[in-house]
Amino acid sequence: MEYRITCINKAVTEDSVAVTELGGIDAQGERWTMSVEEAAEAIAAGEKFFLEDGALQAIDPHSKQLLKLPTCP
């Protein structure tokens, strides 16, 4: 399966900001969300995750590329 990431949820602490969940809309028009840990396991199992500008090889919870996405509804 392929996942297009269009939104995130994040945790903000005094010291850092980190992505905790990824989300988007699947081919059937349904919203999906999953934790960063679940996404990392899915990538290891061969699933594909995409942003508008290309595929992700790994999920970095501190990635500026992910942190600029809007919050998931």
PDB file of N, CA, C and O in Angstrom:
ATOM      1  N   MET A   1       0.839  -1.178   0.000  1.00  0.00           N
ATOM      2  CA  MET A   1       0.000   0.000   0.000  1.00  0.00           C
ATOM      3  C   MET A   1       0.887   1.245   0.000  1.00  0.00           C
ATOM      4  O   MET A   1       2.018   1.210   0.485  1.00  0.00           O
ATOM      5  N   GLU A   2       0.369   2.340  -0.545  1.00  0.00           N
ATOM      6  CA  GLU A   2       1.078   3.606  -0.567  1.00  0.00           C
ATOM      7  C   GLU A   2       0.295   4.635   0.236  1.00  0.00           C
ATOM      8  O   GLU A   2      -0.934   4.686   0.177  1.00  0.00           O
ATOM      9  N   TYR A   3       1.016   5.444   0.977  1.00  0.00           N
ATOM     10  CA  TYR A   3       0.412   6.471   1.817  1.00  0.00           C
ATOM     11  C   TYR A   3       0.944   7.834   1.418  1.00  0.00           C
ATOM     12  O   TYR A   3       2.157   8.030   1.334  1.00  0.00           O
ATOM     13  N   ARG A   4       0.052   8.771   1.172  1.00  0.00           N
ATOM     14  CA  ARG A   4       0.453  10.147   0.920  1.00  0.00           C
ATOM     15  C   ARG A   4       0.224  10.932   2.205  1.00  0.00           C
ATOM     16  O   ARG A   4      -0.900  11.019   2.699  1.00  0.00           O
ATOM     17  N   ILE A   5       1.286  11.496   2.735  1.00  0.00           N
ATOM     18  CA  ILE A   5       1.212  12.234   3.988  1.00  0.00           C
ATOM     19  C   ILE A   5       0.830  13.683   3.686  1.00  0.00           C
ATOM     20  O   ILE A   5       1.531  14.383   2.955  1.00  0.00           O
ATOM     21  N   THR A   6      -0.293  14.121   4.261  1.00  0.00           N
ATOM     22  CA  THR A   6      -0.748  15.489   4.030  1.00  0.00           C
ATOM     23  C   THR A   6      -0.899  16.282   5.323  1.00  0.00           C
ATOM     24  O   THR A   6      -1.118  17.493   5.284  1.00  0.00           O
ATOM     25  N   CYS A   7      -0.783  15.600   6.482  1.00  0.00           N
ATOM     26  CA  CYS A   7      -0.919  16.297   7.751  1.00  0.00           C
ATOM     27  C   CYS A   7      -0.179  15.529   8.846  1.00  0.00           C
ATOM     28  O   CYS A   7       0.185  14.367   8.671  1.00  0.00           O
ATOM     29  N   ILE A   8       0.033  16.198   9.970  1.00  0.00           N
ATOM     30  CA  ILE A   8       0.725  15.580  11.103  1.00  0.00           C
ATOM     31  C   ILE A   8       0.075  16.007  12.412  1.00  0.00           C
ATOM     32  O   ILE A   8      -0.688  16.972  12.455  1.00  0.00           O
ATOM     33  N   ASN A   9       0.383  15.290  13.461  1.00  0.00           N
ATOM     34  CA  ASN A   9       0.148  15.731  14.829  1.00  0.00           C
ATOM     35  C   ASN A   9       1.513  15.749  15.476  1.00  0.00           C
ATOM     36  O   ASN A   9       2.373  14.927  15.156  1.00  0.00           O
ATOM     37  N   LYS A  10       1.714  16.689  16.390  1.00  0.00           N
ATOM     38  CA  LYS A  10       3.044  16.833  16.976  1.00  0.00           C
ATOM     39  C   LYS A  10       2.953  17.079  18.474  1.00  0.00           C
ATOM     40  O   LYS A  10       1.927  17.501  19.007  1.00  0.00           O
ATOM     41  N   ALA A  11       4.061  16.799  19.122  1.00  0.00           N
ATOM     42  CA  ALA A  11       4.215  17.074  20.547  1.00  0.00           C
ATOM     43  C   ALA A  11       5.192  18.229  20.678  1.00  0.00           C
ATOM     44  O   ALA A  11       6.257  18.241  20.060  1.00  0.00           O
ATOM     45  N   VAL A  12       4.811  19.191  21.488  1.00  0.00           N
ATOM     46  CA  VAL A  12       5.661  20.353  21.711  1.00  0.00           C
ATOM     47  C   VAL A  12       6.064  20.368  23.181  1.00  0.00           C
ATOM     48  O   VAL A  12       5.212  20.356  24.070  1.00  0.00           O
ATOM     49  N   THR A  13       7.351  20.396  23.420  1.00  0.00           N
ATOM     50  CA  THR A  13       7.871  20.519  24.781  1.00  0.00           C
ATOM     51  C   THR A  13       8.726  21.776  24.850  1.00  0.00           C
ATOM     52  O   THR A  13       8.928  22.458  23.845  1.00  0.00           O
ATOM     53  N   GLU A  14       9.219  22.070  26.027  1.00  0.00           N
ATOM     54  CA  GLU A  14      10.084  23.229  26.186  1.00  0.00           C
ATOM     55  C   GLU A  14      11.326  23.138  25.312  1.00  0.00           C
ATOM     56  O   GLU A  14      11.830  24.150  24.825  1.00  0.00           O
ATOM     57  N   ASP A  15      11.819  21.907  25.117  1.00  0.00           N
ATOM     58  CA  ASP A  15      13.078  21.695  24.408  1.00  0.00           C
ATOM     59  C   ASP A  15      12.947  21.337  22.937  1.00  0.00           C
ATOM     60  O   ASP A  15      13.897  21.522  22.176  1.00  0.00           O
ATOM     61  N   SER A  16      11.785  20.825  22.515  1.00  0.00           N
ATOM     62  CA  SER A  16      11.701  20.357  21.136  1.00  0.00           C
ATOM     63  C   SER A  16      10.268  20.269  20.627  1.00  0.00           C
ATOM     64  O   SER A  16       9.300  20.376  21.380  1.00  0.00           O
ATOM     65  N   VAL A  17      10.178  20.073  19.330  1.00  0.00           N
ATOM     66  CA  VAL A  17       8.919  19.801  18.643  1.00  0.00           C
ATOM     67  C   VAL A  17       9.157  18.534  17.845  1.00  0.00           C
ATOM     68  O   VAL A  17      10.144  18.435  17.117  1.00  0.00           O
ATOM     69  N   ALA A  18       8.259  17.560  17.976  1.00  0.00           N
ATOM     70  CA  ALA A  18       8.438  16.295  17.258  1.00  0.00           C
ATOM     71  C   ALA A  18       7.101  15.793  16.731  1.00  0.00           C
ATOM     72  O   ALA A  18       6.068  15.928  17.387  1.00  0.00           O
ATOM     73  N   VAL A  19       7.136  15.220  15.548  1.00  0.00           N
ATOM     74  CA  VAL A  19       5.962  14.598  14.946  1.00  0.00           C
ATOM     75  C   VAL A  19       5.632  13.329  15.732  1.00  0.00           C
ATOM     76  O   VAL A  19       6.516  12.518  16.009  1.00  0.00           O
ATOM     77  N   THR A  20       4.358  13.161  16.090  1.00  0.00           N
ATOM     78  CA  THR A  20       3.924  11.955  16.794  1.00  0.00           C
ATOM     79  C   THR A  20       3.049  11.073  15.913  1.00  0.00           C
ATOM     80  O   THR A  20       3.035   9.852  16.070  1.00  0.00           O
ATOM     81  N   GLU A  21       2.311  11.698  14.976  1.00  0.00           N
ATOM     82  CA  GLU A  21       1.437  10.952  14.073  1.00  0.00           C
ATOM     83  C   GLU A  21       1.494  11.548  12.672  1.00  0.00           C
ATOM     84  O   GLU A  21       1.707  12.748  12.493  1.00  0.00           O
ATOM     85  N   LEU A  22       1.299  10.684  11.690  1.00  0.00           N
ATOM     86  CA  LEU A  22       1.200  11.082  10.290  1.00  0.00           C
ATOM     87  C   LEU A  22      -0.224  10.828   9.835  1.00  0.00           C
ATOM     88  O   LEU A  22      -0.902   9.956  10.378  1.00  0.00           O
ATOM     89  N   GLY A  23      -0.685  11.576   8.850  1.00  0.00           N
ATOM     90  CA  GLY A  23      -2.036  11.352   8.354  1.00  0.00           C
ATOM     91  C   GLY A  23      -2.189  11.778   6.915  1.00  0.00           C
ATOM     92  O   GLY A  23      -1.303  12.402   6.329  1.00  0.00           O
ATOM     93  N   GLY A  24      -3.329  11.428   6.358  1.00  0.00           N
ATOM     94  CA  GLY A  24      -3.643  11.779   4.981  1.00  0.00           C
ATOM     95  C   GLY A  24      -4.986  11.209   4.586  1.00  0.00           C
ATOM     96  O   GLY A  24      -5.798  10.851   5.438  1.00  0.00           O
ATOM     97  N   ILE A  25      -5.213  11.128   3.285  1.00  0.00           N
ATOM     98  CA  ILE A  25      -6.447  10.564   2.735  1.00  0.00           C
ATOM     99  C   ILE A  25      -6.057   9.462   1.772  1.00  0.00           C
ATOM    100  O   ILE A  25      -5.218   9.667   0.895  1.00  0.00           O
ATOM    101  N   ASP A  26      -6.670   8.281   1.931  1.00  0.00           N
ATOM    102  CA  ASP A  26      -6.305   7.144   1.082  1.00  0.00           C
ATOM    103  C   ASP A  26      -7.040   7.179  -0.253  1.00  0.00           C
ATOM    104  O   ASP A  26      -7.813   8.102  -0.513  1.00  0.00           O
ATOM    105  N   ALA A  27      -6.806   6.190  -1.087  1.00  0.00           N
ATOM    106  CA  ALA A  27      -7.379   6.136  -2.430  1.00  0.00           C
ATOM    107  C   ALA A  27      -8.911   6.072  -2.420  1.00  0.00           C
ATOM    108  O   ALA A  27      -9.553   6.442  -3.404  1.00  0.00           O
ATOM    109  N   GLN A  28      -9.492   5.607  -1.318  1.00  0.00           N
ATOM    110  CA  GLN A  28     -10.949   5.533  -1.205  1.00  0.00           C
ATOM    111  C   GLN A  28     -11.551   6.810  -0.611  1.00  0.00           C
ATOM    112  O   GLN A  28     -12.761   6.892  -0.399  1.00  0.00           O
ATOM    113  N   GLY A  29     -10.703   7.797  -0.345  1.00  0.00           N
ATOM    114  CA  GLY A  29     -11.180   9.060   0.208  1.00  0.00           C
ATOM    115  C   GLY A  29     -11.332   9.057   1.722  1.00  0.00           C
ATOM    116  O   GLY A  29     -11.896   9.991   2.292  1.00  0.00           O
ATOM    117  N   GLU A  30     -10.836   8.020   2.372  1.00  0.00           N
ATOM    118  CA  GLU A  30     -10.922   7.906   3.830  1.00  0.00           C
ATOM    119  C   GLU A  30      -9.685   8.506   4.476  1.00  0.00           C
ATOM    120  O   GLU A  30      -8.572   8.343   3.978  1.00  0.00           O
ATOM    121  N   ARG A  31      -9.889   9.208   5.599  1.00  0.00           N
ATOM    122  CA  ARG A  31      -8.755   9.741   6.363  1.00  0.00           C
ATOM    123  C   ARG A  31      -8.053   8.609   7.103  1.00  0.00           C
ATOM    124  O   ARG A  31      -8.690   7.667   7.574  1.00  0.00           O
ATOM    125  N   TRP A  32      -6.740   8.716   7.197  1.00  0.00           N
ATOM    126  CA  TRP A  32      -5.966   7.749   7.968  1.00  0.00           C
ATOM    127  C   TRP A  32      -4.967   8.501   8.835  1.00  0.00           C
ATOM    128  O   TRP A  32      -4.517   9.589   8.477  1.00  0.00           O
ATOM    129  N   THR A  33      -4.627   7.921   9.963  1.00  0.00           N
ATOM    130  CA  THR A  33      -3.534   8.413  10.804  1.00  0.00           C
ATOM    131  C   THR A  33      -2.822   7.198  11.375  1.00  0.00           C
ATOM    132  O   THR A  33      -3.421   6.142  11.576  1.00  0.00           O
ATOM    133  N   MET A  34      -1.544   7.368  11.629  1.00  0.00           N
ATOM    134  CA  MET A  34      -0.782   6.325  12.308  1.00  0.00           C
ATOM    135  C   MET A  34       0.383   6.970  13.035  1.00  0.00           C
ATOM    136  O   MET A  34       0.856   8.041  12.655  1.00  0.00           O
ATOM    137  N   SER A  35       0.835   6.311  14.073  1.00  0.00           N
ATOM    138  CA  SER A  35       1.951   6.839  14.840  1.00  0.00           C
ATOM    139  C   SER A  35       3.233   6.772  14.011  1.00  0.00           C
ATOM    140  O   SER A  35       3.321   6.027  13.035  1.00  0.00           O
ATOM    141  N   VAL A  36       4.212   7.556  14.416  1.00  0.00           N
ATOM    142  CA  VAL A  36       5.516   7.535  13.757  1.00  0.00           C
ATOM    143  C   VAL A  36       6.115   6.131  13.852  1.00  0.00           C
ATOM    144  O   VAL A  36       6.736   5.655  12.901  1.00  0.00           O
ATOM    145  N   GLU A  37       5.931   5.475  14.984  1.00  0.00           N
ATOM    146  CA  GLU A  37       6.457   4.117  15.163  1.00  0.00           C
ATOM    147  C   GLU A  37       5.791   3.137  14.197  1.00  0.00           C
ATOM    148  O   GLU A  37       6.462   2.296  13.597  1.00  0.00           O
ATOM    149  N   GLU A  38       4.455   3.250  14.048  1.00  0.00           N
ATOM    150  CA  GLU A  38       3.740   2.378  13.104  1.00  0.00           C
ATOM    151  C   GLU A  38       4.211   2.625  11.674  1.00  0.00           C
ATOM    152  O   GLU A  38       4.365   1.682  10.898  1.00  0.00           O
ATOM    153  N   ALA A  39       4.441   3.893  11.324  1.00  0.00           N
ATOM    154  CA  ALA A  39       4.916   4.224   9.973  1.00  0.00           C
ATOM    155  C   ALA A  39       6.306   3.659   9.734  1.00  0.00           C
ATOM    156  O   ALA A  39       6.583   3.141   8.652  1.00  0.00           O
ATOM    157  N   ALA A  40       7.182   3.749  10.726  1.00  0.00           N
ATOM    158  CA  ALA A  40       8.539   3.194  10.576  1.00  0.00           C
ATOM    159  C   ALA A  40       8.474   1.685  10.358  1.00  0.00           C
ATOM    160  O   ALA A  40       9.214   1.150   9.533  1.00  0.00           O
ATOM    161  N   GLU A  41       7.604   0.999  11.083  1.00  0.00           N
ATOM    162  CA  GLU A  41       7.431  -0.449  10.899  1.00  0.00           C
ATOM    163  C   GLU A  41       6.876  -0.753   9.514  1.00  0.00           C
ATOM    164  O   GLU A  41       7.295  -1.717   8.872  1.00  0.00           O
ATOM    165  N   ALA A  42       5.929   0.069   9.050  1.00  0.00           N
ATOM    166  CA  ALA A  42       5.338  -0.141   7.726  1.00  0.00           C
ATOM    167  C   ALA A  42       6.387   0.052   6.627  1.00  0.00           C
ATOM    168  O   ALA A  42       6.412  -0.709   5.660  1.00  0.00           O
ATOM    169  N   ILE A  43       7.252   1.060   6.768  1.00  0.00           N
ATOM    170  CA  ILE A  43       8.334   1.264   5.787  1.00  0.00           C
ATOM    171  C   ILE A  43       9.258   0.054   5.780  1.00  0.00           C
ATOM    172  O   ILE A  43       9.660  -0.416   4.716  1.00  0.00           O
ATOM    173  N   ALA A  44       9.596  -0.448   6.957  1.00  0.00           N
ATOM    174  CA  ALA A  44      10.466  -1.628   7.047  1.00  0.00           C
ATOM    175  C   ALA A  44       9.815  -2.843   6.388  1.00  0.00           C
ATOM    176  O   ALA A  44      10.512  -3.725   5.887  1.00  0.00           O
ATOM    177  N   ALA A  45       8.484  -2.891   6.387  1.00  0.00           N
ATOM    178  CA  ALA A  45       7.756  -4.000   5.777  1.00  0.00           C
ATOM    179  C   ALA A  45       7.491  -3.786   4.288  1.00  0.00           C
ATOM    180  O   ALA A  45       6.855  -4.618   3.642  1.00  0.00           O
ATOM    181  N   GLY A  46       7.986  -2.653   3.739  1.00  0.00           N
ATOM    182  CA  GLY A  46       7.848  -2.427   2.306  1.00  0.00           C
ATOM    183  C   GLY A  46       6.766  -1.450   1.888  1.00  0.00           C
ATOM    184  O   GLY A  46       6.595  -1.204   0.695  1.00  0.00           O
ATOM    185  N   GLU A  47       6.028  -0.885   2.839  1.00  0.00           N
ATOM    186  CA  GLU A  47       5.012   0.117   2.498  1.00  0.00           C
ATOM    187  C   GLU A  47       5.716   1.395   2.052  1.00  0.00           C
ATOM    188  O   GLU A  47       6.870   1.630   2.413  1.00  0.00           O
ATOM    189  N   LYS A  48       5.028   2.217   1.271  1.00  0.00           N
ATOM    190  CA  LYS A  48       5.609   3.444   0.740  1.00  0.00           C
ATOM    191  C   LYS A  48       4.858   4.656   1.292  1.00  0.00           C
ATOM    192  O   LYS A  48       3.628   4.671   1.345  1.00  0.00           O
ATOM    193  N   PHE A  49       5.624   5.673   1.700  1.00  0.00           N
ATOM    194  CA  PHE A  49       5.078   6.927   2.199  1.00  0.00           C
ATOM    195  C   PHE A  49       5.613   8.063   1.343  1.00  0.00           C
ATOM    196  O   PHE A  49       6.805   8.125   1.042  1.00  0.00           O
ATOM    197  N   PHE A  50       4.708   8.967   0.953  1.00  0.00           N
ATOM    198  CA  PHE A  50       5.069  10.058   0.062  1.00  0.00           C
ATOM    199  C   PHE A  50       4.657  11.404   0.624  1.00  0.00           C
ATOM    200  O   PHE A  50       3.637  11.531   1.301  1.00  0.00           O
ATOM    201  N   LEU A  51       5.466  12.399   0.332  1.00  0.00           N
ATOM    202  CA  LEU A  51       5.101  13.794   0.482  1.00  0.00           C
ATOM    203  C   LEU A  51       4.940  14.333  -0.929  1.00  0.00           C
ATOM    204  O   LEU A  51       5.247  13.631  -1.892  1.00  0.00           O
ATOM    205  N   GLU A  52       4.470  15.555  -1.070  1.00  0.00           N
ATOM    206  CA  GLU A  52       4.302  16.118  -2.406  1.00  0.00           C
ATOM    207  C   GLU A  52       5.579  16.091  -3.229  1.00  0.00           C
ATOM    208  O   GLU A  52       5.530  15.952  -4.451  1.00  0.00           O
ATOM    209  N   ASP A  53       6.728  16.223  -2.562  1.00  0.00           N
ATOM    210  CA  ASP A  53       7.986  16.300  -3.302  1.00  0.00           C
ATOM    211  C   ASP A  53       8.766  14.983  -3.340  1.00  0.00           C
ATOM    212  O   ASP A  53       9.954  14.996  -3.660  1.00  0.00           O
ATOM    213  N   GLY A  54       8.142  13.859  -3.026  1.00  0.00           N
ATOM    214  CA  GLY A  54       8.831  12.592  -3.192  1.00  0.00           C
ATOM    215  C   GLY A  54       8.595  11.594  -2.076  1.00  0.00           C
ATOM    216  O   GLY A  54       7.909  11.878  -1.095  1.00  0.00           O
ATOM    217  N   ALA A  55       9.180  10.419  -2.247  1.00  0.00           N
ATOM    218  CA  ALA A  55       9.024   9.325  -1.304  1.00  0.00           C
ATOM    219  C   ALA A  55       9.947   9.498  -0.102  1.00  0.00           C
ATOM    220  O   ALA A  55      11.025  10.083  -0.204  1.00  0.00           O
ATOM    221  N   LEU A  56       9.504   8.982   1.026  1.00  0.00           N
ATOM    222  CA  LEU A  56      10.327   8.980   2.240  1.00  0.00           C
ATOM    223  C   LEU A  56      10.956   7.610   2.407  1.00  0.00           C
ATOM    224  O   LEU A  56      10.296   6.587   2.221  1.00  0.00           O
ATOM    225  N   GLN A  57      12.214   7.591   2.752  1.00  0.00           N
ATOM    226  CA  GLN A  57      12.914   6.336   3.011  1.00  0.00           C
ATOM    227  C   GLN A  57      12.868   5.980   4.496  1.00  0.00           C
ATOM    228  O   GLN A  57      13.011   4.817   4.875  1.00  0.00           O
ATOM    229  N   ALA A  58      12.667   6.992   5.321  1.00  0.00           N
ATOM    230  CA  ALA A  58      12.602   6.814   6.774  1.00  0.00           C
ATOM    231  C   ALA A  58      11.758   7.949   7.344  1.00  0.00           C
ATOM    232  O   ALA A  58      11.556   8.972   6.692  1.00  0.00           O
ATOM    233  N   ILE A  59      11.276   7.760   8.551  1.00  0.00           N
ATOM    234  CA  ILE A  59      10.480   8.777   9.227  1.00  0.00           C
ATOM    235  C   ILE A  59      11.329   9.401  10.327  1.00  0.00           C
ATOM    236  O   ILE A  59      11.728   8.724  11.275  1.00  0.00           O
ATOM    237  N   ASP A  60      11.600  10.688  10.195  1.00  0.00           N
ATOM    238  CA  ASP A  60      12.339  11.432  11.218  1.00  0.00           C
ATOM    239  C   ASP A  60      11.349  12.358  11.922  1.00  0.00           C
ATOM    240  O   ASP A  60      10.863  13.308  11.308  1.00  0.00           O
ATOM    241  N   PRO A  61      11.036  12.102  13.207  1.00  0.00           N
ATOM    242  CA  PRO A  61      10.048  12.919  13.909  1.00  0.00           C
ATOM    243  C   PRO A  61      10.434  14.390  14.055  1.00  0.00           C
ATOM    244  O   PRO A  61       9.588  15.216  14.397  1.00  0.00           O
ATOM    245  N   HIS A  62      11.691  14.726  13.802  1.00  0.00           N
ATOM    246  CA  HIS A  62      12.145  16.115  13.909  1.00  0.00           C
ATOM    247  C   HIS A  62      12.359  16.756  12.538  1.00  0.00           C
ATOM    248  O   HIS A  62      12.906  17.855  12.435  1.00  0.00           O
ATOM    249  N   SER A  63      11.925  16.063  11.493  1.00  0.00           N
ATOM    250  CA  SER A  63      12.098  16.537  10.120  1.00  0.00           C
ATOM    251  C   SER A  63      11.354  17.845   9.881  1.00  0.00           C
ATOM    252  O   SER A  63      10.149  17.934  10.115  1.00  0.00           O
ATOM    253  N   LYS A  64      12.082  18.860   9.413  1.00  0.00           N
ATOM    254  CA  LYS A  64      11.450  20.132   9.080  1.00  0.00           C
ATOM    255  C   LYS A  64      10.449  19.955   7.948  1.00  0.00           C
ATOM    256  O   LYS A  64       9.445  20.663   7.873  1.00  0.00           O
ATOM    257  N   GLN A  65      10.735  19.004   7.074  1.00  0.00           N
ATOM    258  CA  GLN A  65       9.850  18.711   5.949  1.00  0.00           C
ATOM    259  C   GLN A  65       8.473  18.249   6.461  1.00  0.00           C
ATOM    260  O   GLN A  65       7.443  18.658   5.925  1.00  0.00           O
ATOM    261  N   LEU A  66       8.460  17.404   7.489  1.00  0.00           N
ATOM    262  CA  LEU A  66       7.196  16.950   8.065  1.00  0.00           C
ATOM    263  C   LEU A  66       6.578  18.008   8.968  1.00  0.00           C
ATOM    264  O   LEU A  66       5.362  18.201   8.950  1.00  0.00           O
ATOM    265  N   LEU A  67       7.395  18.695   9.756  1.00  0.00           N
ATOM    266  CA  LEU A  67       6.873  19.677  10.718  1.00  0.00           C
ATOM    267  C   LEU A  67       6.177  20.856  10.059  1.00  0.00           C
ATOM    268  O   LEU A  67       5.394  21.544  10.714  1.00  0.00           O
ATOM    269  N   LYS A  68       6.440  21.108   8.785  1.00  0.00           N
ATOM    270  CA  LYS A  68       5.774  22.229   8.112  1.00  0.00           C
ATOM    271  C   LYS A  68       4.359  21.873   7.637  1.00  0.00           C
ATOM    272  O   LYS A  68       3.615  22.751   7.202  1.00  0.00           O
ATOM    273  N   LEU A  69       3.985  20.589   7.718  1.00  0.00           N
ATOM    274  CA  LEU A  69       2.644  20.176   7.298  1.00  0.00           C
ATOM    275  C   LEU A  69       1.592  20.642   8.311  1.00  0.00           C
ATOM    276  O   LEU A  69       1.909  20.843   9.483  1.00  0.00           O
ATOM    277  N   PRO A  70       0.345  20.812   7.864  1.00  0.00           N
ATOM    278  CA  PRO A  70      -0.719  21.235   8.780  1.00  0.00           C
ATOM    279  C   PRO A  70      -1.077  20.113   9.770  1.00  0.00           C
ATOM    280  O   PRO A  70      -0.741  18.947   9.566  1.00  0.00           O
ATOM    281  N   THR A  71      -1.758  20.503  10.828  1.00  0.00           N
ATOM    282  CA  THR A  71      -2.240  19.545  11.834  1.00  0.00           C
ATOM    283  C   THR A  71      -3.404  18.748  11.262  1.00  0.00           C
ATOM    284  O   THR A  71      -4.265  19.297  10.574  1.00  0.00           O
ATOM    285  N   CYS A  72      -3.425  17.459  11.548  1.00  0.00           N
ATOM    286  CA  CYS A  72      -4.517  16.594  11.080  1.00  0.00           C
ATOM    287  C   CYS A  72      -5.818  16.963  11.802  1.00  0.00           C
ATOM    288  O   CYS A  72      -5.807  17.292  12.988  1.00  0.00           O
ATOM    289  N   PRO A  73      -6.927  16.904  11.079  1.00  0.00           N
ATOM    290  CA  PRO A  73      -8.222  17.186  11.709  1.00  0.00           C
ATOM    291  C   PRO A  73      -8.636  16.078  12.660  1.00  0.00           C
ATOM    292  O   PRO A  73      -9.700  16.156  13.274  1.00  0.00           O
TER     293      PRO A  73
END
